[in-house]
Every structure is written in structure tokens, then in C-alpha cells.
């Protein structure tokens, strides 16, 4: 577990060491802690994850915004997955 967390931190923090000087509009997205659960005989998938948005604020200071997201997908008769619900929350 500590090694996994360390690897995630390195990936997350790498953004701050590779920002080009003209990157004011650049936003980096990193997804972590992904969990997928199947239900309904495998016809419904519940996907949860944490999404980190990394960018420069208006004064060129790097910031990270963390959101937690859930997606519910349903498999149709043709076998294709369709997104049927999406939720995003910003932890306080």
C-alpha cells in the first residue's frame, strides 16, 4: 500500500515540475482510486474514482482540485455500454 500511494503521489506531483511557462490555460487531469463493481447479472457497472484537476490559478500559482465521481453504465441488448447516470462531488 505505501508503495502504491507513493507512486500515485509521484504521478500527481510530476505535473508541478513539468509546467511550461506559457501553461496558464493548461489543465492536467489524473484519475486515481478507480473501483468497478458489476451487478444485475453483469448488465450494470458502477464505476467510482477520484479525479484531480491541476492548473495554474490567475496568479500563476499551481493548484489541485479534487473531485469524487461516480458513473453508472448499463449494457444494452446489443452488448454496448451506455452511461445512464453521472455524479460529481467536491469533498469539503
N, C-alpha and C positions, 0 to 999 in steps of 0.2 A: 504493500500500500504506500509506504513513504516514497519509494522509487517512482511509482505511478504518479503520485502527486507532484513530485519534483519535476518529472517530465512534462506534466501539464503546465506547471509554472514556467518552465523554460520556454515552451511554445508560446505561452501568453506574453511573457516579458520580452521575448525576442522582438516584438513589434516596436517597443520603445527604443531599441538600439539600431533599428534599420529605417527610421523615418527620414525620407528625403526632405530637404529644406523647403521644397515647394509643396509639401503634402497637406496643406491646410484643409483641403476638401476630401482627403483620403480617409476612409473608414475601414478598419480591419475587423472581420468577424471570425470568432473562434467558437466552435461548438464543443462542449465537453459534458461529461456525466450522462451520456446517452443511455436510455433504457427503453427496450422494446418488449411489450407484452402482447400476446395473442389471446383472443377469447372468441366465443361464438364459433367453435369448431374451426378456428383458424381464419374466419372470414372478417374479423375485426382486429386491427392493430392499434395499440395505444403507445405512442412514442413521446417520451419526455426527455428534456435536455436543458442545459444551461447555455445561454448564448452571451458571449462577451463582445461588446462593441468598443473598439479602441479608436480614438481620434484625438485631434488637437482641438482645444477649445478656442474661443475667439482671441485669446492672448497667447496662443501657440504653446499652451501647457498640455501635455498628454493626459488624457482622462480615460477611464474604463467604466462602462455602464453594463451592469449585469442584469439579464432578464431570464426568467424561467418560462419555458414554453412547453405546451402540450399539443400534440396533433393526434386526431383520431381518424384512421383510414378504414375504409370498408371495401372489401373485394366484391366486384360485381360478377354477374353470371359469366362474362367473357374472361374472367380471371385478372382483370386490371384493377389496380388500387385507385380509389378516389378519396380525396380529402373531404371529410364530412363535418369536421369541427376543428377549430383552432383557438387556443387561448394563450395569452401572454400576460405575465405579471412581473412587476418590478419590485423585488424584495425591499423592504424598508430598512 
